[in-house]
């Protein structure tokens, strides 16, 4: 597998040419977004034996996406045609025509149009051995992939800068939610204690049951675990963007998990400021999920 540096886009284009006897070979490589790797090759059918090497070379550069490889040659035709005369068939046609003239007592001579049949004049294709061209095709493919990679790294750099900025915003939002969550939990506990005191005045109440209910209410408003997991996911995302291997699938998974934690936090905390922060966080996560669809 070729060494990778930073994020790479799944989309890109590269082309290159290499000389062959009597002309040259041109290879074009282009790719679009796709969840898994799919290599499609368009080349003369005589290049069928070369396609396995082509696929292996592409896999050394690309982890996922739909990659189209198009090979064309500007050289003498691979297949040459020649006309073969079937003399025996021509004699049989001539003899049959003469018998017909004789039996029907018809005047005239042989009509040349009688010989316009596939049995007499056969067109035969002779294929040129193109295996000596395979090394040139591979050289052109590798050069095209190198240019293709440069374009994908350039676009990947743009994607990476945007994604890093969004992750930093999410980290800042997470810290603000954490501060609000701590004060919100204290408010819930204080209000609950006040209500319990009012209920207990002059009434006989099951204190164990009240304590149990109080614990449940406090637990429903506690988002400590969700905040810890969210912070962990964001830290992992930040680290992935610094890596050198294809990370698109891992980023997709972590964003899915981060979205789940943000949703849970929003449903647990009944606080206007937190609700606004949750909406903002969801927006950033969704934009990241859109961006990662372009990342290898």
PyMOL commands that set and color helices and strands:
alter all, ss='L'
color gray80, all
select helices_A, chain A and resi 45-59+87-103+112-115+131-200+207-221+224-240+248-268+272-292
alter helices_A, ss='H'
color red, helices_A
select strands_A, chain A and resi 12-20+23-32+37-42+65-74+79-85+121-127
alter strands_A, ss='S'
color yellow, strands_A
deselect
rebuild
show_as cartoon
